């Protein structure tokens, strides 16, 4: 997760989240890191628009970042 901190979207989300929670799950050859702010979800498990999901491949390289119903690919300048 420390490797994701330089990402602009991750950094902005963590800086603005008052009660950040990070959840890591593995799916076959993919790993997902989900950031949520408990202010938006209450328990951290309820799905909301206000969450950020980073998809990584088996090597740990960022494949995409999804935030506010938009998907940003790795070469995107917004990452």
PDB file of N, CA, C and O in Angstrom:
ATOM      1  N   UNK A   1       0.826  -1.192   0.000  1.00  0.00           N
ATOM      2  CA  UNK A   1       0.000   0.000   0.000  1.00  0.00           C
ATOM      3  C   UNK A   1       0.867   1.253   0.000  1.00  0.00           C
ATOM      4  O   UNK A   1       0.460   2.295  -0.514  1.00  0.00           O
ATOM      5  N   UNK A   2       2.043   1.153   0.566  1.00  0.00           N
ATOM      6  CA  UNK A   2       2.932   2.327   0.551  1.00  0.00           C
ATOM      7  C   UNK A   2       3.322   2.700  -0.866  1.00  0.00           C
ATOM      8  O   UNK A   2       3.522   3.876  -1.171  1.00  0.00           O
ATOM      9  N   UNK A   3       3.432   1.697  -1.738  1.00  0.00           N
ATOM     10  CA  UNK A   3       3.784   1.970  -3.132  1.00  0.00           C
ATOM     11  C   UNK A   3       2.695   2.758  -3.841  1.00  0.00           C
ATOM     12  O   UNK A   3       2.968   3.416  -4.844  1.00  0.00           O
ATOM     13  N   UNK A   4       1.467   2.706  -3.340  1.00  0.00           N
ATOM     14  CA  UNK A   4       0.359   3.432  -3.962  1.00  0.00           C
ATOM     15  C   UNK A   4       0.282   4.884  -3.519  1.00  0.00           C
ATOM     16  O   UNK A   4      -0.409   5.682  -4.153  1.00  0.00           O
ATOM     17  N   UNK A   5       0.966   5.240  -2.459  1.00  0.00           N
ATOM     18  CA  UNK A   5       0.884   6.620  -1.946  1.00  0.00           C
ATOM     19  C   UNK A   5       1.297   7.690  -2.945  1.00  0.00           C
ATOM     20  O   UNK A   5       0.702   8.767  -2.946  1.00  0.00           O
ATOM     21  N   UNK A   6       2.304   7.441  -3.809  1.00  0.00           N
ATOM     22  CA  UNK A   6       2.642   8.484  -4.789  1.00  0.00           C
ATOM     23  C   UNK A   6       1.524   8.754  -5.793  1.00  0.00           C
ATOM     24  O   UNK A   6       1.519   9.800  -6.442  1.00  0.00           O
ATOM     25  N   UNK A   7       0.577   7.825  -5.928  1.00  0.00           N
ATOM     26  CA  UNK A   7      -0.529   8.035  -6.848  1.00  0.00           C
ATOM     27  C   UNK A   7      -1.324   9.253  -6.415  1.00  0.00           C
ATOM     28  O   UNK A   7      -1.707   9.377  -5.251  1.00  0.00           O
ATOM     29  N   UNK A   8      -1.567  10.146  -7.356  1.00  0.00           N
ATOM     30  CA  UNK A   8      -2.254  11.398  -7.033  1.00  0.00           C
ATOM     31  C   UNK A   8      -3.657  11.154  -6.476  1.00  0.00           C
ATOM     32  O   UNK A   8      -4.045  11.777  -5.488  1.00  0.00           O
ATOM     33  N   UNK A   9      -4.411  10.265  -7.091  1.00  0.00           N
ATOM     34  CA  UNK A   9      -5.767   9.988  -6.615  1.00  0.00           C
ATOM     35  C   UNK A   9      -5.766   9.376  -5.217  1.00  0.00           C
ATOM     36  O   UNK A   9      -6.573   9.758  -4.370  1.00  0.00           O
ATOM     37  N   UNK A  10      -4.868   8.434  -4.979  1.00  0.00           N
ATOM     38  CA  UNK A  10      -4.789   7.815  -3.650  1.00  0.00           C
ATOM     39  C   UNK A  10      -4.406   8.865  -2.618  1.00  0.00           C
ATOM     40  O   UNK A  10      -5.006   8.930  -1.545  1.00  0.00           O
ATOM     41  N   UNK A  11      -3.429   9.671  -2.929  1.00  0.00           N
ATOM     42  CA  UNK A  11      -2.969  10.710  -2.000  1.00  0.00           C
ATOM     43  C   UNK A  11      -4.087  11.702  -1.682  1.00  0.00           C
ATOM     44  O   UNK A  11      -4.287  12.058  -0.521  1.00  0.00           O
ATOM     45  N   UNK A  12      -4.813  12.147  -2.704  1.00  0.00           N
ATOM     46  CA  UNK A  12      -5.921  13.082  -2.476  1.00  0.00           C
ATOM     47  C   UNK A  12      -7.017  12.453  -1.622  1.00  0.00           C
ATOM     48  O   UNK A  12      -7.562  13.100  -0.728  1.00  0.00           O
ATOM     49  N   UNK A  13      -7.335  11.201  -1.896  1.00  0.00           N
ATOM     50  CA  UNK A  13      -8.377  10.531  -1.121  1.00  0.00           C
ATOM     51  C   UNK A  13      -7.973  10.405   0.349  1.00  0.00           C
ATOM     52  O   UNK A  13      -8.753  10.734   1.242  1.00  0.00           O
ATOM     53  N   UNK A  14      -6.763   9.933   0.591  1.00  0.00           N
ATOM     54  CA  UNK A  14      -6.298   9.728   1.975  1.00  0.00           C
ATOM     55  C   UNK A  14      -6.190  11.054   2.717  1.00  0.00           C
ATOM     56  O   UNK A  14      -6.497  11.116   3.908  1.00  0.00           O
ATOM     57  N   UNK A  15      -5.764  12.109   2.045  1.00  0.00           N
ATOM     58  CA  UNK A  15      -5.650  13.416   2.691  1.00  0.00           C
ATOM     59  C   UNK A  15      -7.008  13.971   3.111  1.00  0.00           C
ATOM     60  O   UNK A  15      -7.105  14.675   4.116  1.00  0.00           O
ATOM     61  N   UNK A  16      -8.045  13.665   2.357  1.00  0.00           N
ATOM     62  CA  UNK A  16      -9.371  14.220   2.640  1.00  0.00           C
ATOM     63  C   UNK A  16     -10.262  13.304   3.478  1.00  0.00           C
ATOM     64  O   UNK A  16     -11.264  13.750   4.037  1.00  0.00           O
ATOM     65  N   UNK A  17      -9.902  12.041   3.564  1.00  0.00           N
ATOM     66  CA  UNK A  17     -10.696  11.105   4.359  1.00  0.00           C
ATOM     67  C   UNK A  17     -10.446  11.368   5.841  1.00  0.00           C
ATOM     68  O   UNK A  17      -9.299  11.457   6.277  1.00  0.00           O
ATOM     69  N   UNK A  18     -11.499  11.489   6.593  1.00  0.00           N
ATOM     70  CA  UNK A  18     -11.358  11.726   8.025  1.00  0.00           C
ATOM     71  C   UNK A  18     -11.136  10.412   8.769  1.00  0.00           C
ATOM     72  O   UNK A  18     -10.345  10.352   9.711  1.00  0.00           O
ATOM     73  N   UNK A  19     -11.841   9.354   8.341  1.00  0.00           N
ATOM     74  CA  UNK A  19     -11.719   8.032   8.966  1.00  0.00           C
ATOM     75  C   UNK A  19     -11.453   6.995   7.876  1.00  0.00           C
ATOM     76  O   UNK A  19     -12.336   6.205   7.542  1.00  0.00           O
ATOM     77  N   UNK A  20     -10.215   6.995   7.310  1.00  0.00           N
ATOM     78  CA  UNK A  20      -9.927   6.093   6.197  1.00  0.00           C
ATOM     79  C   UNK A  20      -9.807   4.635   6.638  1.00  0.00           C
ATOM     80  O   UNK A  20      -9.278   4.328   7.707  1.00  0.00           O
ATOM     81  N   UNK A  21     -10.310   3.757   5.788  1.00  0.00           N
ATOM     82  CA  UNK A  21     -10.190   2.312   5.992  1.00  0.00           C
ATOM     83  C   UNK A  21      -9.672   1.730   4.684  1.00  0.00           C
ATOM     84  O   UNK A  21     -10.122   2.119   3.605  1.00  0.00           O
ATOM     85  N   UNK A  22      -8.728   0.798   4.778  1.00  0.00           N
ATOM     86  CA  UNK A  22      -8.169   0.153   3.596  1.00  0.00           C
ATOM     87  C   UNK A  22      -8.478  -1.332   3.680  1.00  0.00           C
ATOM     88  O   UNK A  22      -8.255  -1.964   4.713  1.00  0.00           O
ATOM     89  N   UNK A  23      -8.990  -1.882   2.592  1.00  0.00           N
ATOM     90  CA  UNK A  23      -9.338  -3.296   2.519  1.00  0.00           C
ATOM     91  C   UNK A  23      -8.616  -3.888   1.316  1.00  0.00           C
ATOM     92  O   UNK A  23      -8.719  -3.359   0.209  1.00  0.00           O
ATOM     93  N   UNK A  24      -7.888  -4.979   1.523  1.00  0.00           N
ATOM     94  CA  UNK A  24      -7.151  -5.635   0.444  1.00  0.00           C
ATOM     95  C   UNK A  24      -7.764  -7.008   0.206  1.00  0.00           C
ATOM     96  O   UNK A  24      -7.936  -7.790   1.141  1.00  0.00           O
ATOM     97  N   UNK A  25      -8.095  -7.297  -1.053  1.00  0.00           N
ATOM     98  CA  UNK A  25      -8.624  -8.606  -1.419  1.00  0.00           C
ATOM     99  C   UNK A  25      -7.871  -9.126  -2.632  1.00  0.00           C
ATOM    100  O   UNK A  25      -7.380  -8.353  -3.455  1.00  0.00           O
ATOM    101  N   UNK A  26      -7.788 -10.453  -2.730  1.00  0.00           N
ATOM    102  CA  UNK A  26      -7.112 -11.083  -3.867  1.00  0.00           C
ATOM    103  C   UNK A  26      -8.125 -11.869  -4.686  1.00  0.00           C
ATOM    104  O   UNK A  26      -8.944 -12.605  -4.136  1.00  0.00           O
ATOM    105  N   UNK A  27      -8.065 -11.710  -5.996  1.00  0.00           N
ATOM    106  CA  UNK A  27      -8.922 -12.414  -6.941  1.00  0.00           C
ATOM    107  C   UNK A  27      -8.031 -13.017  -8.021  1.00  0.00           C
ATOM    108  O   UNK A  27      -7.532 -12.283  -8.874  1.00  0.00           O
ATOM    109  N   UNK A  28      -7.821 -14.310  -8.012  1.00  0.00           N
ATOM    110  CA  UNK A  28      -6.991 -14.996  -9.002  1.00  0.00           C
ATOM    111  C   UNK A  28      -5.638 -14.303  -9.140  1.00  0.00           C
ATOM    112  O   UNK A  28      -4.827 -14.330  -8.215  1.00  0.00           O
ATOM    113  N   UNK A  29      -5.395 -13.678 -10.303  1.00  0.00           N
ATOM    114  CA  UNK A  29      -4.105 -13.012 -10.562  1.00  0.00           C
ATOM    115  C   UNK A  29      -4.174 -11.521 -10.289  1.00  0.00           C
ATOM    116  O   UNK A  29      -3.277 -10.773 -10.678  1.00  0.00           O
ATOM    117  N   UNK A  30      -5.231 -11.087  -9.625  1.00  0.00           N
ATOM    118  CA  UNK A  30      -5.425  -9.667  -9.386  1.00  0.00           C
ATOM    119  C   UNK A  30      -5.615  -9.396  -7.894  1.00  0.00           C
ATOM    120  O   UNK A  30      -6.186 -10.206  -7.163  1.00  0.00           O
ATOM    121  N   UNK A  31      -5.132  -8.264  -7.477  1.00  0.00           N
ATOM    122  CA  UNK A  31      -5.319  -7.821  -6.101  1.00  0.00           C
ATOM    123  C   UNK A  31      -6.052  -6.477  -6.149  1.00  0.00           C
ATOM    124  O   UNK A  31      -5.771  -5.643  -7.010  1.00  0.00           O
ATOM    125  N   UNK A  32      -6.983  -6.276  -5.231  1.00  0.00           N
ATOM    126  CA  UNK A  32      -7.715  -5.015  -5.171  1.00  0.00           C
ATOM    127  C   UNK A  32      -7.509  -4.364  -3.820  1.00  0.00           C
ATOM    128  O   UNK A  32      -7.620  -5.003  -2.774  1.00  0.00           O
ATOM    129  N   UNK A  33      -7.210  -3.091  -3.865  1.00  0.00           N
ATOM    130  CA  UNK A  33      -7.054  -2.293  -2.654  1.00  0.00           C
ATOM    131  C   UNK A  33      -8.181  -1.277  -2.679  1.00  0.00           C
ATOM    132  O   UNK A  33      -8.273  -0.461  -3.596  1.00  0.00           O
ATOM    133  N   UNK A  34      -9.042  -1.330  -1.664  1.00  0.00           N
ATOM    134  CA  UNK A  34     -10.223  -0.455  -1.607  1.00  0.00           C
ATOM    135  C   UNK A  34     -10.060   0.513  -0.439  1.00  0.00           C
ATOM    136  O   UNK A  34      -9.838   0.101   0.699  1.00  0.00           O
ATOM    137  N   UNK A  35     -10.172   1.784  -0.735  1.00  0.00           N
ATOM    138  CA  UNK A  35     -10.107   2.841   0.272  1.00  0.00           C
ATOM    139  C   UNK A  35     -11.508   3.395   0.468  1.00  0.00           C
ATOM    140  O   UNK A  35     -12.183   3.729  -0.505  1.00  0.00           O
ATOM    141  N   UNK A  36     -11.951   3.495   1.708  1.00  0.00           N
ATOM    142  CA  UNK A  36     -13.244   4.105   2.015  1.00  0.00           C
ATOM    143  C   UNK A  36     -13.074   5.047   3.197  1.00  0.00           C
ATOM    144  O   UNK A  36     -12.132   4.924   3.979  1.00  0.00           O
ATOM    145  N   UNK A  37     -13.994   5.980   3.311  1.00  0.00           N
ATOM    146  CA  UNK A  37     -14.042   6.869   4.467  1.00  0.00           C
ATOM    147  C   UNK A  37     -15.289   6.484   5.255  1.00  0.00           C
ATOM    148  O   UNK A  37     -16.391   6.477   4.706  1.00  0.00           O
ATOM    149  N   UNK A  38     -15.126   6.169   6.522  1.00  0.00           N
ATOM    150  CA  UNK A  38     -16.252   5.720   7.334  1.00  0.00           C
ATOM    151  C   UNK A  38     -17.363   6.760   7.437  1.00  0.00           C
ATOM    152  O   UNK A  38     -18.499   6.409   7.754  1.00  0.00           O
ATOM    153  N   UNK A  39     -17.063   8.016   7.180  1.00  0.00           N
ATOM    154  CA  UNK A  39     -18.125   9.029   7.187  1.00  0.00           C
ATOM    155  C   UNK A  39     -19.166   8.731   6.117  1.00  0.00           C
ATOM    156  O   UNK A  39     -20.342   9.048   6.292  1.00  0.00           O
ATOM    157  N   UNK A  40     -18.744   8.124   5.007  1.00  0.00           N
ATOM    158  CA  UNK A  40     -19.663   7.858   3.898  1.00  0.00           C
ATOM    159  C   UNK A  40     -20.368   6.514   4.017  1.00  0.00           C
ATOM    160  O   UNK A  40     -21.445   6.331   3.451  1.00  0.00           O
ATOM    161  N   UNK A  41     -19.773   5.566   4.750  1.00  0.00           N
ATOM    162  CA  UNK A  41     -20.342   4.219   4.772  1.00  0.00           C
ATOM    163  C   UNK A  41     -20.857   3.779   6.124  1.00  0.00           C
ATOM    164  O   UNK A  41     -21.693   2.879   6.192  1.00  0.00           O
ATOM    165  N   UNK A  42     -20.395   4.373   7.185  1.00  0.00           N
ATOM    166  CA  UNK A  42     -20.819   3.958   8.521  1.00  0.00           C
ATOM    167  C   UNK A  42     -20.020   2.784   9.044  1.00  0.00           C
ATOM    168  O   UNK A  42     -19.374   2.892  10.086  1.00  0.00           O
ATOM    169  N   UNK A  43     -20.052   1.647   8.330  1.00  0.00           N
ATOM    170  CA  UNK A  43     -19.342   0.464   8.804  1.00  0.00           C
ATOM    171  C   UNK A  43     -18.179   0.062   7.902  1.00  0.00           C
ATOM    172  O   UNK A  43     -17.456  -0.880   8.225  1.00  0.00           O
ATOM    173  N   UNK A  44     -17.984   0.746   6.789  1.00  0.00           N
ATOM    174  CA  UNK A  44     -16.887   0.438   5.879  1.00  0.00           C
ATOM    175  C   UNK A  44     -17.215  -0.659   4.885  1.00  0.00           C
ATOM    176  O   UNK A  44     -16.452  -0.870   3.942  1.00  0.00           O
ATOM    177  N   UNK A  45     -18.317  -1.361   5.061  1.00  0.00           N
ATOM    178  CA  UNK A  45     -18.676  -2.454   4.162  1.00  0.00           C
ATOM    179  C   UNK A  45     -19.753  -2.056   3.153  1.00  0.00           C
ATOM    180  O   UNK A  45     -19.841  -2.648   2.077  1.00  0.00           O
ATOM    181  N   UNK A  46     -20.555  -1.078   3.484  1.00  0.00           N
ATOM    182  CA  UNK A  46     -21.618  -0.629   2.601  1.00  0.00           C
ATOM    183  C   UNK A  46     -21.010   0.033   1.364  1.00  0.00           C
ATOM    184  O   UNK A  46     -20.132   0.889   1.483  1.00  0.00           O
ATOM    185  N   UNK A  47     -21.468  -0.357   0.197  1.00  0.00           N
ATOM    186  CA  UNK A  47     -20.960   0.239  -1.041  1.00  0.00           C
ATOM    187  C   UNK A  47     -21.511   1.652  -1.202  1.00  0.00           C
ATOM    188  O   UNK A  47     -22.680   1.921  -0.925  1.00  0.00           O
ATOM    189  N   UNK A  48     -20.650   2.530  -1.650  1.00  0.00           N
ATOM    190  CA  UNK A  48     -21.017   3.916  -1.869  1.00  0.00           C
ATOM    191  C   UNK A  48     -20.198   4.447  -3.034  1.00  0.00           C
ATOM    192  O   UNK A  48     -19.204   3.835  -3.423  1.00  0.00           O
ATOM    193  N   UNK A  49     -20.601   5.568  -3.588  1.00  0.00           N
ATOM    194  CA  UNK A  49     -19.794   6.193  -4.643  1.00  0.00           C
ATOM    195  C   UNK A  49     -18.465   6.682  -4.095  1.00  0.00           C
ATOM    196  O   UNK A  49     -17.486   6.775  -4.834  1.00  0.00           O
ATOM    197  N   UNK A  50     -18.423   6.990  -2.828  1.00  0.00           N
ATOM    198  CA  UNK A  50     -17.244   7.591  -2.228  1.00  0.00           C
ATOM    199  C   UNK A  50     -16.260   6.519  -1.763  1.00  0.00           C
ATOM    200  O   UNK A  50     -15.983   6.399  -0.569  1.00  0.00           O
ATOM    201  N   UNK A  51     -15.737   5.745  -2.708  1.00  0.00           N
ATOM    202  CA  UNK A  51     -14.672   4.805  -2.413  1.00  0.00           C
ATOM    203  C   UNK A  51     -13.733   4.775  -3.611  1.00  0.00           C
ATOM    204  O   UNK A  51     -14.120   5.106  -4.732  1.00  0.00           O
ATOM    205  N   UNK A  52     -12.521   4.383  -3.361  1.00  0.00           N
ATOM    206  CA  UNK A  52     -11.508   4.348  -4.402  1.00  0.00           C
ATOM    207  C   UNK A  52     -10.976   2.925  -4.452  1.00  0.00           C
ATOM    208  O   UNK A  52     -10.621   2.367  -3.413  1.00  0.00           O
ATOM    209  N   UNK A  53     -10.912   2.328  -5.628  1.00  0.00           N
ATOM    210  CA  UNK A  53     -10.434   0.956  -5.779  1.00  0.00           C
ATOM    211  C   UNK A  53      -9.245   0.954  -6.726  1.00  0.00           C
ATOM    212  O   UNK A  53      -9.315   1.480  -7.837  1.00  0.00           O
ATOM    213  N   UNK A  54      -8.147   0.349  -6.264  1.00  0.00           N
ATOM    214  CA  UNK A  54      -6.950   0.204  -7.088  1.00  0.00           C
ATOM    215  C   UNK A  54      -6.814  -1.272  -7.444  1.00  0.00           C
ATOM    216  O   UNK A  54      -6.761  -2.127  -6.560  1.00  0.00           O
ATOM    217  N   UNK A  55      -6.757  -1.566  -8.737  1.00  0.00           N
ATOM    218  CA  UNK A  55      -6.565  -2.944  -9.196  1.00  0.00           C
ATOM    219  C   UNK A  55      -5.098  -3.135  -9.560  1.00  0.00           C
ATOM    220  O   UNK A  55      -4.529  -2.362 -10.331  1.00  0.00           O
ATOM    221  N   UNK A  56      -4.495  -4.180  -8.992  1.00  0.00           N
ATOM    222  CA  UNK A  56      -3.085  -4.485  -9.229  1.00  0.00           C
ATOM    223  C   UNK A  56      -2.965  -5.874  -9.843  1.00  0.00           C
ATOM    224  O   UNK A  56      -3.783  -6.750  -9.564  1.00  0.00           O
ATOM    225  N   UNK A  57      -1.947  -6.078 -10.679  1.00  0.00           N
ATOM    226  CA  UNK A  57      -1.715  -7.418 -11.208  1.00  0.00           C
ATOM    227  C   UNK A  57      -0.876  -8.204 -10.201  1.00  0.00           C
ATOM    228  O   UNK A  57      -0.550  -7.694  -9.129  1.00  0.00           O
ATOM    229  N   UNK A  58      -0.529  -9.438 -10.543  1.00  0.00           N
ATOM    230  CA  UNK A  58       0.212 -10.313  -9.631  1.00  0.00           C
ATOM    231  C   UNK A  58       1.580  -9.737  -9.261  1.00  0.00           C
ATOM    232  O   UNK A  58       2.095 -10.016  -8.178  1.00  0.00           O
ATOM    233  N   UNK A  59       2.170  -8.937 -10.150  1.00  0.00           N
ATOM    234  CA  UNK A  59       3.470  -8.324  -9.889  1.00  0.00           C
ATOM    235  C   UNK A  59       3.362  -7.062  -9.033  1.00  0.00           C
ATOM    236  O   UNK A  59       4.379  -6.502  -8.623  1.00  0.00           O
ATOM    237  N   UNK A  60       2.129  -6.610  -8.759  1.00  0.00           N
ATOM    238  CA  UNK A  60       1.935  -5.410  -7.952  1.00  0.00           C
ATOM    239  C   UNK A  60       1.870  -4.129  -8.746  1.00  0.00           C
ATOM    240  O   UNK A  60       1.895  -3.042  -8.171  1.00  0.00           O
ATOM    241  N   UNK A  61       1.787  -4.237 -10.072  1.00  0.00           N
ATOM    242  CA  UNK A  61       1.684  -3.054 -10.925  1.00  0.00           C
ATOM    243  C   UNK A  61       0.236  -2.597 -10.992  1.00  0.00           C
ATOM    244  O   UNK A  61      -0.675  -3.421 -11.079  1.00  0.00           O
ATOM    245  N   UNK A  62       0.022  -1.299 -10.953  1.00  0.00           N
ATOM    246  CA  UNK A  62      -1.329  -0.743 -11.030  1.00  0.00           C
ATOM    247  C   UNK A  62      -1.901  -0.981 -12.420  1.00  0.00           C
ATOM    248  O   UNK A  62      -1.278  -0.631 -13.423  1.00  0.00           O
ATOM    249  N   UNK A  63      -3.081  -1.576 -12.479  1.00  0.00           N
ATOM    250  CA  UNK A  63      -3.775  -1.815 -13.735  1.00  0.00           C
ATOM    251  C   UNK A  63      -4.812  -0.732 -13.995  1.00  0.00           C
ATOM    252  O   UNK A  63      -5.011  -0.321 -15.138  1.00  0.00           O
ATOM    253  N   UNK A  64      -5.472  -0.268 -12.936  1.00  0.00           N
ATOM    254  CA  UNK A  64      -6.481   0.786 -13.061  1.00  0.00           C
ATOM    255  C   UNK A  64      -6.854   1.280 -11.680  1.00  0.00           C
ATOM    256  O   UNK A  64      -6.693   0.574 -10.684  1.00  0.00           O
ATOM    257  N   UNK A  65      -7.356   2.506 -11.634  1.00  0.00           N
ATOM    258  CA  UNK A  65      -7.897   3.076 -10.404  1.00  0.00           C
ATOM    259  C   UNK A  65      -9.305   3.544 -10.721  1.00  0.00           C
ATOM    260  O   UNK A  65      -9.519   4.299 -11.669  1.00  0.00           O
ATOM    261  N   UNK A  66     -10.263   3.093  -9.922  1.00  0.00           N
ATOM    262  CA  UNK A  66     -11.661   3.479 -10.109  1.00  0.00           C
ATOM    263  C   UNK A  66     -12.064   4.410  -8.973  1.00  0.00           C
ATOM    264  O   UNK A  66     -11.849   4.111  -7.798  1.00  0.00           O
ATOM    265  N   UNK A  67     -12.660   5.559  -9.350  1.00  0.00           N
ATOM    266  CA  UNK A  67     -13.092   6.528  -8.347  1.00  0.00           C
ATOM    267  C   UNK A  67     -14.233   7.356  -8.921  1.00  0.00           C
ATOM    268  O   UNK A  67     -14.139   7.852 -10.044  1.00  0.00           O
ATOM    269  N   UNK A  68     -15.302   7.508  -8.160  1.00  0.00           N
ATOM    270  CA  UNK A  68     -16.473   8.285  -8.555  1.00  0.00           C
ATOM    271  C   UNK A  68     -17.005   7.856  -9.927  1.00  0.00           C
ATOM    272  O   UNK A  68     -17.268   8.683 -10.799  1.00  0.00           O
ATOM    273  N   UNK A  69     -17.151   6.542 -10.088  1.00  0.00           N
ATOM    274  CA  UNK A  69     -17.696   5.950 -11.313  1.00  0.00           C
ATOM    275  C   UNK A  69     -16.862   6.226 -12.561  1.00  0.00           C
ATOM    276  O   UNK A  69     -17.380   6.200 -13.677  1.00  0.00           O
ATOM    277  N   UNK A  70     -15.585   6.487 -12.371  1.00  0.00           N
ATOM    278  CA  UNK A  70     -14.658   6.659 -13.492  1.00  0.00           C
ATOM    279  C   UNK A  70     -13.493   5.718 -13.298  1.00  0.00           C
ATOM    280  O   UNK A  70     -13.099   5.435 -12.167  1.00  0.00           O
ATOM    281  N   UNK A  71     -12.941   5.232 -14.387  1.00  0.00           N
ATOM    282  CA  UNK A  71     -11.787   4.332 -14.342  1.00  0.00           C
ATOM    283  C   UNK A  71     -10.609   5.051 -14.999  1.00  0.00           C
ATOM    284  O   UNK A  71     -10.698   5.522 -16.133  1.00  0.00           O
ATOM    285  N   UNK A  72      -9.514   5.119 -14.259  1.00  0.00           N
ATOM    286  CA  UNK A  72      -8.306   5.774 -14.747  1.00  0.00           C
ATOM    287  C   UNK A  72      -7.256   4.705 -15.025  1.00  0.00           C
ATOM    288  O   UNK A  72      -6.845   4.005 -14.100  1.00  0.00           O
ATOM    289  N   UNK A  73      -6.809   4.557 -16.277  1.00  0.00           N
ATOM    290  CA  UNK A  73      -5.771   3.578 -16.604  1.00  0.00           C
ATOM    291  C   UNK A  73      -4.409   4.040 -16.092  1.00  0.00           C
ATOM    292  O   UNK A  73      -4.240   5.221 -15.788  1.00  0.00           O
ATOM    293  N   UNK A  74      -3.437   3.135 -15.992  1.00  0.00           N
ATOM    294  CA  UNK A  74      -2.123   3.501 -15.445  1.00  0.00           C
ATOM    295  C   UNK A  74      -1.426   4.683 -16.101  1.00  0.00           C
ATOM    296  O   UNK A  74      -0.850   5.493 -15.375  1.00  0.00           O
ATOM    297  N   UNK A  75      -1.437   4.843 -17.431  1.00  0.00           N
ATOM    298  CA  UNK A  75      -0.713   5.983 -17.998  1.00  0.00           C
ATOM    299  C   UNK A  75      -1.450   7.317 -17.855  1.00  0.00           C
ATOM    300  O   UNK A  75      -0.950   8.346 -18.309  1.00  0.00           O
ATOM    301  N   UNK A  76      -2.605   7.313 -17.246  1.00  0.00           N
ATOM    302  CA  UNK A  76      -3.384   8.531 -17.110  1.00  0.00           C
ATOM    303  C   UNK A  76      -2.640   9.576 -16.273  1.00  0.00           C
ATOM    304  O   UNK A  76      -2.085   9.228 -15.231  1.00  0.00           O
ATOM    305  N   UNK A  77      -2.612  10.835 -16.690  1.00  0.00           N
ATOM    306  CA  UNK A  77      -1.933  11.872 -15.896  1.00  0.00           C
ATOM    307  C   UNK A  77      -2.648  12.163 -14.573  1.00  0.00           C
ATOM    308  O   UNK A  77      -2.081  12.818 -13.699  1.00  0.00           O
ATOM    309  N   UNK A  78      -3.894  11.679 -14.416  1.00  0.00           N
ATOM    310  CA  UNK A  78      -4.648  11.909 -13.184  1.00  0.00           C
ATOM    311  C   UNK A  78      -4.232  10.962 -12.072  1.00  0.00           C
ATOM    312  O   UNK A  78      -4.603  11.172 -10.917  1.00  0.00           O
ATOM    313  N   UNK A  79      -3.468   9.920 -12.395  1.00  0.00           N
ATOM    314  CA  UNK A  79      -3.076   8.964 -11.359  1.00  0.00           C
ATOM    315  C   UNK A  79      -2.013   9.564 -10.485  1.00  0.00           C
ATOM    316  O   UNK A  79      -1.546   8.917  -9.548  1.00  0.00           O
TER     317      UNK A  79
END
